[in-house]
């Protein structure tokens, strides 16, 4: 897939990793990217269940959040442009990213 800039490409490659990332989503005929922020890697989420009871932590604790985006936060390119050009390649990415999406 041809990305608008190297920074956005790095975010796409960082999907599921702690920090900011861009996650491809295809839902109900719409194809778009979500800006996702994670407090820990996706693979480490089950460890959050091991936090000892009685600790004074925010409850509920948000460890990941996302929001749909239309433009690259780095260069301002309208993302729909290269999503359309990517065709099936975007769908493959969206299918691979599906386990990373956060339920509303
Ligand atoms: Zn960009």
Boltz pocket constraint, residues with backbone or C-beta under 6 A from the ligand:
constraints:
  - pocket:
      binder: B
      contacts: [[A, 4], [A, 5], [A, 6], [A, 8], [A, 72], [A, 73], [A, 74], [A, 75], [A, 76], [A, 77]]
      max_distance: 6.0
